[in-house]
Amino acid sequence: MPSQNIQWFPGHMAKTRRLISESIKLVDIVLELLDARIPQSSKNPEIAALTANRPTLTILNKCSVADTNVTEQWIAAYKNEGRHAIAVDCITGEGLKGIAPACREILSEKLDKFAERGMSGRKIRAMIVGIPNVGKSSLVNKLSGAKKAKVEDRPGVTMSKQWVTTNIGIELLDMPGILWPKFEDETTGENLAFTGAIKDAVLDTETLAAKLCDRLYRTAPDKFCTRYKLEEEKLAGMKPYELLNTVARKRGFLISGGELDTERAAGIVLDEFRSAKIGNISLEIPTERE
């Protein structure tokens, strides 16, 4: 199966880099959202340099569709590295109450200095950064208690920075999603495509779904086989596209002449992985990091 060399760097993402660099001096802390299913792949390597002068709280979003045990491993790994991290879900609201206390803990010395100068009522100013479609706008809306940011299940919706007030003592500076110019690691690009961080329109969905079938078979074979009523022992040695064919056959997806409708099967597999209908699955674990 041919590889897909994914490069994705529209003009508004270059603009976002400039916005972050220009705005970092306005905030006290950075809230970096990652996808709990792919924390490593969803971490933009450029963010650290762009926000180097400010402390960071890592937020593993979409934890309700990730493997809970794996998410806990990530948080423990970050803690061992001296980094602060929490798991949340901006749709269900899980873990959101922990954001403000975590920010206050990280900024305790700075807040003490504010109090000494009679500024104890000053709100924390936080910049929200992350890749497209990781949930930044949903987080803004949950913390503000109102629909302040536009939310759609597709990348590239937020196009400019905006300040939003909340009732938890934090002012949020929401930034557009930003990817980096080229994914040197093919797996990183695939992971981002699997989770919807890259628009499906720029990819061959059948190839992508076939690769996802292969990853699911290797990562969570019990959940994959249960969802599509497959017999695990019969899948051994199958190539990615053969796995997709098997899913199409099991679901009865046929077109004229009895040919398998792999395009329909591809859409189903991608949608059902993203919505966790296949199960709570994480594609990356901390021990696999280089």
Secondary structure, 3 states (H helix, E strand, C coil): CCCCCCECCCHHHHHHHHHHHHHHHHCCEEEEEEECCCCCCCCCCCHHHHCCCCCEEEEEECHHHCCHHHHHHHHHHHHHCCCEEEECCCCCCCCHHHHHHHHHHHCHHHHHHHHHCCCCCCCEEEEEECCCCCCHHHHHHHHHCCCCCCCCCCCCCCCCCEEEECCCCEEEEECCCCCCCECCCHHHHHHHHHHCCCCHHHCCHHHHHHHHHHHHHHHCHHHHHHHHCCCHHHHCCCCHHHHHHHHHHHHCCECHHHCECHHHHHHHHHHHHHCCCCCCCCCCCHHHCC
